[in-house]
Amino acid sequence: MRTYILLSLALVAFVAVVQAKAEPERCKCLITRKLSEVRDFFRSDPLGQRLVAPGRDLTAICQKLHLKIHEVLKKYVKDLLEEEEEEDDSK
């Protein structure tokens, strides 16, 4: 009886290890398949193609906004540094 319990526990442990090794591969295949479906939706489906155009416009707007914010922050930091230098010179 003890032998059967020991063998069944060893079998369960072996199956658990094999299952744990197979799980990432299964997830990877599932994720790849879902990403492929999404890509096909945006490439071939008329609704997906209509969604792409505003997405591109939004991306362009965000890029311009990023550049504007960068310019304003650069000017602000430059002004702060100049102000600090003026305060140091006056002391």
ABEGO torsion letter per residue (X at the ends): XAAAAAAAAAAAAAAAAAAAAAAAAAAAAAAAAAAAAAAAAAAABAAAAAAAAAAAAAAAAAAAAAAAAAAAAAAAAAAAAAAAAAAAAAX
